[in-house]
Amino acid sequence: MSLQSTVAVFASPGSWIESDAVEQCRQVAAFEGMVRVAGMPDLHPGKGAPIGAAMLSSLLYPHLVGSDIGCGIAVFPVSLKRVSPEQLARRFPDLDREPADDDPAWDEIDGEIPLGYRNGIGTVGRGNHFVELARVQTVFEPDGPLVKGRLVLIVHSGSRGLGERILRAHTELHGAKPTEEPEQYLEQHDAAVRWGSLNRRLIAARTLRAIGARPVAPIVDISHNLVEVRDGLYLHRKGAAPGDQGHVLIAGTRGTLSYLVAAHAGPEANWSVAHGAGRKMSRADALRRGKAKHTVQELRRTKLGSIVVCGDRQLLFEEAPTAYKRIEQVIADLTDHGLATPVAATAPLVTYKTKDRS
């Protein structure tokens, strides 16, 4: 663990941590009211703020959370016995489009849509968002919520345009400055967090029905882009999952395992853990290098034998497994620093990024 002022990065010397990301942490640590910045082992540079970081401050900075407020990962048990990835990949619904009003998936949603915002509801979005049918490959803790050999649906998405609208309303007036009305921002923020959770449940219901499984409640649903009020201070998480609220699914890549962990991070890490493998290449670099090394067909069928549904060829290269850090190293760093304990590992069967319209 490297320390400087109020910055701590929880990664081993051999981990891939860009100096630009550490420098961003140091810049944030110099903000007015900042108490402590904790970088996770998936730390990488972001637009104006580091991704994979938890930042504790006496002032609330909306841009440290970013536009995808409430983005997170939910895990749903899947009641299918016989599985053909090729057949199921063709049955995934069009998650780029909102569900129709008569879609039975709506029956699984309780209550009103937060703020009445319907744009993009039930859709995944682009970037690193995904929906994945996976099999529990290894169980490290038998008393955990996952059973070896069973199937799960992993949904990674957030508040879509709602979070962007909330951030824009602040930045148009105040830029990167802290909000002068934290209660007003938090009211909107909390609604976006609820919206993101509802969105993941609606996506799961649509997908499970389409592949012939019964829609169910998630066994894990944790946001990693949010603000938490803690002892009168504001804990900003940008690509960092709560490390003191039980189990967290830490996503690998489309061609690697993902890990469910029992999180038990303390104050030195701002009660947070990693949220995924973390990028080691920019999207531009991943696109350029990917085209030189891979074909489209190679990226649509991973080394694990899983299928990637992605009709956007540029996104396919940008999100190639080689663009990310080794998930095993991220998990090892969390374990070595006492922030989390692996519970189970899941292997992808079908990963949906965006509809294949070819």
PAGUMAR-763614 format. One record per residue: residue in one letter; y, x negated, z negated of N, C-alpha, C, O in turn. Coordinates in steps of 0.05 Angstrom, whole numbers, plus 32768, in hexadecimal, padded with zeros to 4 digits. Example, Ala and Ser with C-alpha at 12.3 -4.5 7.8 and 13.67 -1.06 7.14 Angstrom:
A7F8E7EF87F647FA67F0A7F647FBE7EF87F647FBE7EE37F57S7FD37EFF7F727FEB7EEF7F7180017EFE7F6380177EF47F5F
END
This chain:
M7FE87FEF800080008000800080197FEE8000801C7FDD7FEFS802B7FF3801480437FE38015805A7FF38009805C800B800DL806B7FE57FFA80817FF37FEC809B7FE67FF3809E7FCE7FF5Q80AF7FF77FF680CB7FED7FF980DD80037FF080DD80197FFBS80ED7FFE7FDB80FF80127FD080EF802B7FC980DC802A7FB9T80F680427FD580E8805B7FCE80D480637FE480CE807A7FE7V80CB804F7FF380B880548009809D80488002809A80317FFBA808780598005806C80508002805C80598019805C80718020V804D80478026803C804E803C801F804A803480178034802CF800F805F80347FF4805F802A7FE0805980417FD2806A804AA7FE0804080497FCF8037805E7FC6801A80597FD5800B804CS7FAF801380637FA57FF880607FB37FE580737FBF7FEE8087P7FB37FCB806E7FC07FB880807FB57FB9809D7FC37FB380B0G7F9C7FC180A07F907FC380BB7F967FDD80C97F8D7FE080E0S7FA37FEF80BD7FA9800980CA7FC0800780DD7FD17FF580DBW7FC0801880F17FD4801881067FEC802780FC7FED804080FEI8000801980F28019802580E98030801780F880357FFF80F4E803E802681088054801B8118806C801481068072802380F3S80797FFE810C80907FF680FC80A7800A80FF80B6800E80EDD80A88018811680BD802C811A80B98043810780CD804F80FDA80A0804A8101809B806080EE80A3805880D280AE806880C3V809D803F80CA80A5803680B080C3803580AE80CE803C8099E80D0802C80C380ED802B80C380F9804780C0810D804B80B3Q80ED805B80CD80F6807680CA80F3807F80AC8105808D80A2C80DE807780A080DA807E808380F08071807280FB807E8060R80F780598079810D804B806A81288058806F8138805A805CQ812C806180878145806F808D81478089807D815C80908073V81318098807C813080B1806D813480AB804F814280BA8041A812880958046812B808E8029814880898021814F808B800AA8159808380358175807E8030818680978030819E8096802AF817A80AE8037818980C78037819380CE801B818680C78007E81A980DC801A81B480E58000819F80F77FF2819481097FFEG819B80F27FD9818981027FC9816B80FC7FCB815B81077FBDM816480E97FDD814880E37FE1813C80D47FC9814980C17FBFV812580DD7FC0811880D17FA9810180BF7FB180FF80A87FA7R80F080C87FC380D880B87FCA80CE80C17FE580CD80D97FEBV80C680AE7FF680BA80B38010809E80A88010809A8090800AA808A80B88016806E80B08017806480B38034806480C9803FG805B809C80408050809D805A8032809E80598025808F8049M802580AF8068800880B280687FFC809F807D800B8093808CP7FE2809B807C7FD6808880907FD7809280AD7FD1808280BFD7FDF80AB80B17FE480B480CD800180B280D5800980BE80E9L801180A380C6802E80A180CA8034809780E78027808480F0H804780A480F48051809B810E806D80A58112807680B88105P807C80998125809880A18129809A80BD8134808A80C68144G80AF80CB812B80B680E5813680D280E6813F80E080D2813EK80DB80FD814880F781018151810981058139810B811B812EG811580F08130812880F1811A811C80EF80FE812A80EC80EBA810180F180FC80F480EF80E280D780E780E780CC80ED80FCP80CB80D880D480AF80D080D7809C80E780D680A180FB80C7I808680E580E4807180F980E3805980ED80D3805280D680D8G804E80FC80C1803A80F280AF804780E88095803F80D3808AA805C80F6808C806B80ED80758072810580638076811B806CA807480FF8049807D81138035809681078028809580F0801EM80AB8117802680C6810C801E80D1811E800880D78135800DL80D581127FF180DF81217FD980FC811B7FD5810581047FD4S810C81317FD38129812E7FD2813681447FC0812A81597FBDS814D813E7FB6815C81537FA7816C81657FBA817781797FB1L816D815E7FD4817A816E7FE8816681767FFD815281698001L816A818D800A81578198801D8161819180398177819A8042Y815181828048815781798063814581888077812E817F807BP814D819D8084813C81AC80978130819B80AD811A81A080B5H813F818780B78134817880CD811D816680C5810E815D80D7L8119816180AB8102815180A380E8816180A580D3815680A6V80EA817B80A580D3818D80AA80CF819180C880B9819380D2G80E6819380D680E4819680F380E381B380FC80E881C580ECS80DD81B7811580DE81D2812180C481E2811D80C581FA811ED80AE81D4811A809481E38118808E81E980FB807981E080F1I80A081F780EE809C81FE80D28082820E80CF807C822080DEG8072820780BB8059821680B68042820D80C7802D821980C5C804681F880D7802F81EE80E7801981E580D3801F81D980BFG800081EB80DA7FEB81E480C87FCF81E780D57FCE81ED80EDI7FBB81E480C57F9F81E580CF7F8F81F880BE7F8F81F680A5A7F82820B80CB7F70821D80BD7F54821A80C77F4F821380DFV7F40821F80B67F24821C80BD7F16823680B77F18824180A1F7F07824180CB7EFA825A80C97EDC825780CD7ED4824980E0P7ECB826280BC7EAE826180C17EA7827280D97EB3828780DDV7E93826980E97E8B827781027E6E827F81007E5D826F80FAS7E69829981057E4E82A481027E4082A5811E7E3A82BB8128L7E3B828E81297E2C828C81427E148279813D7E178265812EK7DFD828081487DE6826F81457DE0825E815E7DDD8246815CR7DDE826B81747DD9825D818D7DF38257819B7E038269819FV7DF7823E81A27E11823681AC7E0E822681C67DFF821281C7S7E1B822F81DB7E1D822081F47E3B821A81F87E4A822B8200P7E43820181F37E6081FA81F67E6B820182117E81820B8213E7E5B81FD82267E65820482417E6B822282437E808229824EQ7E598232823A7E5E824F823B7E758258822A7E8582698232L7E76824E82117E8B825681FF7EA6824D82087EBA825B8204A7EA7823582157EC1822C821F7ECD823F82337EE582438234R7EBC824C82437EC5825F82567ECE827A824A7EDC828A8256R7EC5827E82317ECB829882247EE3829782127EED82AB8208F7EEE827F820E7F07827D81FE7F1D828E820B7F20828E8223P7F2B829D81FB7F4182AE82067F58829D820F7F5A8285820AD7F6B82AA821D7F84829C82257F97829B820E7FA682AE8209L7F96828581FF7FA6828281E77FC2827781ED7FD1826F81DBD7FC9827782077FE58271820F7FF5828A8210800E82898212R7FE882A182107FF682BB82127FF282CB81F97FDD82CA81EDE800682DB81F2800482EC81DB7FEF830281DF7FEB830B81F5P7FE1830A81CA7FCE831F81CC7FDB833A81D27FF1833F81CAA7FCD834B81E17FD7836681E77FD9837681CE7FCB837081BAD7FE9838B81CF7FEC839C81B77FD283A981AF7FCE83AF8197D7FC083AE81C27FA683BA81BB7F9083A681B77F7883AE81B5D7F96838D81B57F82837981AF7F76837D81937F85837F8180P7F5C837F81917F50838481767F54836E81627F508372814AA7F5D8357816C7F63834181597F79834981457F79833F812FW7F8B835B814D7FA08364813B7F95837181227FA28372810ED7F7D837C81247F71838A810D7F6C837780F67F69838080DFE7F6A835D80FB7F65834980E67F7E834080D87F7C833180C5I7F95834A80E07FAE834180D57FB9835680C27FBD836D80C9D7FBE834E80A97FC9836080957FE7835C80937FF183458094G7FF58371808F80128370808B8022836C80A48017836C80BAE803C836A80A0804F836780B68051834A80BF804B833880B1I805A834780D88060832C80E3807A832380D6808E833180D7P807A830C80C98092830280BB80AA830280CE80A982F880E5L80C1830D80C480DA830F80D280D8832080EC80EB832080FBG80C1832D80F080BD833D810880BD832D812180C183388137Y80B88313811F80B983018137809F83018145808B82F7813AR809E830B815D8085830E816C808282FA8183806C82F7818EN809782EC818A809582D981A0808182C3819A808482B48187G806C82C181AB805982AB81A7804382B18193803282A0818EI804382C88187802F82CE8172801382CE817F800F82D98194G800082C181717FE582C0817B7FE082AB81907FCB82AB819DT7FF3829981947FF0828381A87FF08268819A7FFA82658184V7FE4825581A77FE0823A819B7FF88228819D8000821B818AG8005822881B5801A821481BA800F81FB81C67FF781F881C9R802081E881CC801881CF81D9801881B881C5801481BC81ADG801E81A081CF801E818881BD8002818381B27FEE818381C1N8000817F81987FE68178818C7FD8819181817FC4818E8173H7FE281A881867FD581C1817D7FBB81C6818C7FB881BE81A3F7FA881D2817F7F8E81D7818B7F7F81EC817C7F8581F38165V7F6A81F781897F568208817C7F3B81FB81837F3581F5819AE7F2A81F7816F7F1181E881737EF981F581667EFA81FB814EL7EE581FA81767ECB8202816B7EBC81E881657EB881D78176A7EB381E5814C7EA781CC81437E8E81D181327E8B81E78128R7E7E81BD81307E6681BF811F7E6981AC81087E728195810BV7E6181B580F07E6181A480D87E4B818F80DC7E34819680DAQ7E53817680E07E40816180E67E35815480CD7E1D814E80CAT7E47814F80BA7E40814180A17E4C814E80897E648157808AV7E3E815180747E48815B805B7E46814580467E30813C803FF7E5D813D803B7E5D812880267E5C8133800A7E5281277FF8E7E67814C80077E6781597FED7E5981747FF07E6481877FFBP7E4081767FE77E30818E7FEA7E3D81A77FDF7E3781BE7FE8D7E4E81A47FCB7E5A81BC7FBE7E7481C57FCD7E8181D77FC4G7E7A81B87FE37E9281C07FF27E8E81D980027E7881E58001P7EA381E280117EA281FC801F7E9381FC80397E8F82118045L7E8B81E480437E7E81E2805E7E6181DB805B7E5981CC8049V7E5181E6806D7E3481E2806D7E2C81D380867E3481DA809CK7E1C81BE80837E1381AE809A7E0681C080AF7DF581D080A9G7E0E81BB80C87E0281CA80DE7E1081E380E67E0C81EE80FCR7E2081EE80D37E2E820780D97E46820280EB7E4F81EB80EEL7E50821780F77E67821681097E81821E80FB7E80822E80E8V7E97821281047EB1821A80FA7EC4821B81117EC1820E8125L7ED9822B810E7EF0822B81217F08821F81137F10822880FEI7F13820B811F7F2B81FD81147F43820481257F438201813EV7F58820E81187F70821781267F888207811C7F8E82078104H7F9581F8812E7FAC81E881277FC481F481377FC681EF814FS7FD58202812A7FED820D81368002821481217FFC82118109G8019821C812A802F82218116803F823A811D8034824E8125S805982388118806B824F811A807882528136808982638139R806F8242814980788244816480978245816680A48234815AG80A28258817480BF8258817880CF8260815F80E7825B815EL80C2826D814C80D18275813480DB825D812480F3825D811DG80CB824A811F80D48232811180EA8223812080FD82198113E80E78223813A80FC8216814A811782248147812C82178145R8116823F8147812E824E8144813B82498129815482478128I812B824781148136824380F98143822780F88159822580ECL813682138103814281F88102815B81F78112816F81EB810AR815B8203812A81728202813B818A820F812E81A182058131A818682248120819C8232811281AA821F80FE81C2822180FAH819A820D80F281A581FA80DF81B381E380EE81C981DC80E8T81A481D7810181AF81BE810E81C781C4811F81D881B28122E81CA81DC812A81E281E2813981FB81E18128821181DC8132L81F881E6810E820F81E680FC821181CC80EC822781C280E7H81FA81C080E581FB81AA80D281ED819180DC81ED817C80CEG81E1819180F381D3817A80FD81BC817280EB81AC818380E3A81BB815880E481A5814E80D381AD814E80B5819E814480A5K81C3815B80AF81CC815B809381BB816F808381AE8181808FP81BB816C806981AC817F805881B9819B805981D1819D805FT81A981AF805481B581CA805381C581CF803A81BD81C68024E81DB81DD803D81EB81E4802681E281FE801A81EC82068004E81CF820C802781C48225801D81A68224801E81998231802EP819A8214800C817D8211800C816E822B80098158822E8014E8178823E7FF8816A82577FF481678266800E815382728014Q817D8266801E817D8275803781698268804B815A82768058Y8169824D804C8156823F805D813A824580548128824A8065L81358243803A811A82468030810F8262803580F782668039E81208276803581178291803B810C8293805780F7829F805CQ811B8287806A81128286808680F98274808980E6827B8096H80FA825D807B80E4824A807C80CA8257807280B58254807FD80CB8265805C80B38271805080A882868063808F82898065A80B98294807180AF82A8808480A1829A809B808D82A480A5A80AC828380A4809F827480BA8084826980B18071826880C2V80828260809880688257808E8053826D808E803D82698097R805C828580868049829C8087804282A380A3802C82AB80A9W805682A180B5805282A780D1803D829480DD802B829D80EBG803F827A80D6802C826780E18010826D80D77FFD826A80E7S800D827580BE7FF2827B80B47FE7829480C27FD0829580C9L7FF882A880C57FF082C180D37FE882BA80F07FD482C580FAN7FF782A980FD7FF282A181187FD68294811B7FC7829A812DR7FCF828281087FB5827581097F9F828A81057F8A82888112R7FA3829E80F47F8F82B280F07F8B82C481097F7582CC8110L7FA282CA81167FA082DA812E7F9382CB81457F8382D68153I7F9982B181477F8C82A0815B7F6E82A081567F5E82A28169A7F67829C813D7F4A829B81367F3C82B5813D7F2682B58147A7F4982CC81367F3D82E6813B7F3982EA81597F2482F48161R7F4D82E281697F4A82E581867F3382D481907F2382DD81A1T7F3182BB81877F1D82A981917F0182B181887EEE82B28198L7EFE82B8816E7EE482BF81647ED982D881727EC182D98178R7EEA82EC81767EE1830381847ED882FC81A17EC4830781ABA7EE782EB81AE7EE182E481C97EC682D581CC7EB882D981E0I7EBF82C581B87EA682B681BA7E8F82C481AD7E7982B981ABG7E9382DD81A47E7E82ED81997E7882E9817B7E6282EF8172A7E8C82DF816D7E8982DB81507E9B82EF81417EAD82FB814CR7E9582F381287EA4830681177EBD82F9810B7EBB82E480FFP7ED58304810F7EED82F981037EEB82F980E47EE2830D80D8V7EF382E380D87EF182E080BB7F0A82D380B07F1A82C880C0A7F0D82D380967F2382C5808A7F1E82A780897F07829E808AP7F33829680897F2F827980897F258270806E7F2B827C8059I7F16825A806E7F0E824D80557F228237804E7F23822F8036V7F32822F80617F48821C805C7F5F8224806E7F5B822A8086D7F77822580647F8F822A80747FA7821C80677FB282278054I7FAD820480707FC281F380647FD781EB80787FD081E2808ES7FF081F08071800681E78082800D81CA807C800B81C18065H801681BC8091801E81A0808D803A819A8096804381838098N804A81B0809D806681AE80A3807581C28092807681DA8099L808081BA807C808D81CD806A809C81BF8054809A81A78050V80AB81CF804580B981C6802D80AE81D4801580A981EC8015E80A981C4800080A081CF7FE780B581C97FD180BD81B27FCFV80BD81DD7FC280CF81D87FAB80BE81CF7F9480AC81DE7F8BR80C481B87F8A80B381AC7F7580C481A07F5F80D2818C7F64D80C381AC7F4780D381A27F3180F1819F7F3880FD818B7F30G80FB81B27F46811781B27F4D811E81A07F658135819E7F6CL810A81927F70810F81817F888102818E7FA080F281A07F9EY810881837FB880FE818D7FD180EA81797FDD80F281627FE4L80D181817FDF80BD816F7FEB80B98178800880AD818C800EH80C38167801A80C1816C803780A7815F804180A28148803CR8097816F804F807F8164805C80818167807A8084817D8084K807F815180888080815180A58066814480AE8064812B80AFG8052815480B68038814980BE802A813D80A6801C812880A8A802D8149808F8020814080768016815980678026816C8063A7FFD815A80607FF1817280547FF4817080357FF3815A802AP7FF6818680287FF68186800A7FDD817980007FC7817F8008G7FE181667FED7FCB81577FE27FC281607FC77FB381527FBAD7FCB81777FBE7FC481817FA47FBE819F7FA47FC181AD7F90Q7FB481A87FBC7FAE81C57FBE7F9281C97FC97F8D81DE7FD6G7F8081B77FC37F6481BB7FCB7F5C81AD7FE57F6581977FEAH7F4C81BB7FF57F4181AF800D7F5581AF80247F6681C18027V7F54819A80347F658196804B7F54818D80637F43817B8060L7F588199807A7F4A819080927F5D817C80A07F73818380A9I7F54816380A27F63814E80B07F57814A80CB7F41814080CEA7F67815280E07F5D815380FB7F5A813781077F6C81268104G7F44813381157F42811B81257F4E811F81407F6481298142T7F3F811881567F49811C81717F35812E817F7F2181378173R7F3A813481987F28814581A77F0D813881AB7EF9814581B2G7F0B811E81A87EF2811081AC7EE7810281947ED680F08196T7EF0810A817C7EE680FE81637EE28113814E7EE7812B8153L7ED7810B81387ED3811D81227EED812581147F0181178117S7EEC813B81067F02814280F37EF5814380D77EDD814580D4Y7F06814180C27EFC813E80A77F09815380947F2181558093L7EF8816180867F01817180707F01815F80577EEC81528051V7F17815E80487F19814E80317F21815E80197F2E8173801BA7F19815580017F2481607FE87F3C814E7FE17F3981367FDCA7F54815A7FE27F6C814B7FDE7F74814A7FC17F74815F7FB3H7F7C81337FB77F8481307F9B7F99811B7F987F9781087F88A7FAE811D7FA97FC4810A7FA97FD781107F927FDB81277F8AG7FE380FA7F877FF580FD7F71801280F87F79801880F77F91P802480F57F65804080F37F6B804880DA7F7B805B80DB7F8AE803880C47F79804080AC7F88803E80B17FA6804B80A37FB5A802D80C47FAE802A80CB7FCA803880E57FD0803280F27FE4N804980EE7FBF805781087FC18043811F7FC5804881317FD4W802D811D7FB6801881327FB58010813A7FD2800D81527FD8S800C81267FE38007812C7FFF7FF1811A800B7FEB81058000V7FE5812480217FD0811480307FD78116804D7FE881258056A7FC88107805E7FCB8108807B7FC4812380867FB681338079H7FCD8128809E7FC7814280AB7FB5813E80C47FAB815180CFG7FB2812580CD7FA2812080E57F9F810380EA7FA580F280D9A7F9680FC81037F9280E0810A7FAD80D2810E7FAF80BA8108G7FC180E081187FDB80D4811C7FDC80C581377FC980B6813ER7FF180C881457FF480BB815F7FF8809D815C80058094814AK7FEC808E816F7FF2807181708000806B818B80098054818FM8001807E819D8010807B81B68023809281B9801E80A881B1S803A808C81C5804C80A281CD803F80B281E3802C80A981F0R804A80C981E8803E80DA81FD804180CC8219802F80CE8229A805880BF821D805C80B182368048809B823A803C80988250D8043808B8225802F8076822680138080822A80048075823AA800D8096821C7FF280A1821E7FED80AC823B7FD780A98245L800280B782477FFF80C182627FFB80AA82767FEA80AB8287R800C80968273800A807F82857FF0807082827FE2806B8296R7FE88069826A7FCF805A82657FB7806C826B7FA380628276G7FB9808582647FA2809782687F9B809A82867F838099828DK7FAF809C82977FAA809F82B37F9D808682BF7F8F808782D3A7FA3806F82B27F98805682BC7F7B805282B37F6C804382BFK7F738060829D7F59805B82917F45807282957F2D806E8295H7F4F808B82977F3E80A282967F4380B482AE7F5880B482BAT7F2E80C482B57F3180DA82C77F3480F382B87F2E80F482A0V7F3D810882C57F40812382B87F25812C82AE7F2381378298Q7F10812882BE7EF6813282B67EEB8123829E7EDE812F828DE7EF28109829C7EE980FA82847EF68105826B7EE981058256L7F0F810E826C7F1C811882557F158135824E7F19813F8238R7F09814382627F00815E825D7EE4815F82507EDB81748247R7ED6814982517EBC814782447EBD812E82337EBD8118823ET7EBC813082187EC0811982077EA6810982037E918112820CK7EA980F281F67E9280E281F17E7E80EF81DE7E6780E881DDL7E88810381CF7E77811281BC7E68812881CB7E57813681C0G7E6F812C81E57E63814181F47E71815C81F37E69816F81FFS7E88815C81E47E97817581E27EA8817A81FA7EAD8168820AI7EB1819381FD7EC1819B82147EDE81A0820B7EE381AC81F6V7EF18196821B7F0D819B82177F1781AE822C7F1681A88244V7F2181C582237F2D81D982357F4B81D382367F5981D88223C7F5481C9824D7F7181C2824F7F7881C2826D7F7081B1827CG7F8881D682757F9081D882917FA881C882987FAF81C582AFD7FB581BC82837FCD81AB82877FC4818E82887FBD81838274R7FC4818282A07FB9816782A27FCA815282937FBF813F8288Q7FE4815682937FF5814382847FEE814482677FEC8130825AL7FEB815C825C7FE5816082407FC98153823A7FC581488224L7FB78156824C7F9C814A82497F9E812C82447F9081228233F7FAF811E82537FB2810282507FC280FB82367FBB80E88228E7FD7810B82317FE7810682197FD7810982007FDD80FB81ECE7FC3811B82007FB4812081E87F98811381E97F86811B81DAA7F9580FF81FA7F7B80F181FB7F7580E481E07F8780DC81D2P7F5B80E281D97F5480D681C07F5F80BA81BC7F6680B281A5T7F6280AB81D17F6D808F81CF7F8A808E81C77F94807981C0A7F9880A581C97FB480A681C17FB880A781A37FCF80A68199Y7FA280AB81957FA380AF81787F96809881687F8680888174K7F9C8096814F7F908082813E7F73808B81377F6B80A1813DR7F648078812D7F49807E81257F498090810C7F53808880F7I7F3D80A8810E7F3D80BA80F87F2D80AE80E07F3480B480C9E7F19809F80E67F09809280D07F1A808080BF7F16807E80A7Q7F2D807280CC7F3F806080BC7F52807080AB7F5880688095V7F5C808680B67F6E809780A77F6080A2808E7F6B80A18078I7F4780AB80917F3880B6807A7F32809F80667F3380A4804EA7F2B808880717F258071805F7F3E806A804E7F3C80648037D7F56806A805B7F6E8064804C7F74807880377F7C80718020L7F708091803D7F7480A680287F6180A280117F6980A57FFAT7F48809C80187F34809880037F3A807F7FF27F3980807FDAD7F4180697FFF7F4680507FF17F5F80527FDF7F6080457FCAH7F7280637FE67F8A80667FD67F87807D7FC27F9A80847FB3G7F6F80897FC07F6A809E7FAC7F7880B87FB27F7D80C77F9FL7F7E80BD7FCB7F8D80D67FD27F7A80ED7FDA7F8281047FD8A7F6280E67FE37F5080FB7FEC7F3380F17FEC7F2E80D97FECT7F2081047FEC7F0480FE7FED7EF7810E80047EFA81278004P7EEA810180177EDD8110802D7EC9812480237EB8811E8011V7EC9813C802E7EB7815180277EA38157803D7E8B815B8038A7EAD815780567E9C815C806D7EA9815280867EC1814E8087A7E99814E809B7EA4814680B57E9A815A80CA7E83816380CAT7EAC816280DD7EA5817480F27EA78167810D7EB881568111A7E95816F811F7E958163813A7E9C8179814E7E928190814CP7EAF817481617EB8818981737EA2819181877E9281808190L7EA281AA818E7E9181B481A47EA281BD81BB7E9D81B681D2V7EB781CD81B57ECA81D681C97EE681D481BD7EEB81DE81A7T7EF881C781CA7F1481C581C17F2681D281D67F2681C981EDY7F3681E581CE7F4981F381DF7F6481E781DB7F6E81E681C4K7F7181DE81F17F8D81D581F07F9F81E981FE7FB281F281F2T7F9881EF82177FA7820382267F94820E823C7F8281FF8245K7F99822682457F86823382577F82822382717F958219827DD7F69822182797F63821482937F64822A82A87F53823B82AAR7F79822882B97F7D823D82CD7F74823482E97F7B824082FDS7F65821E82EA7F5B821483047F45822683107F3B82208326
END
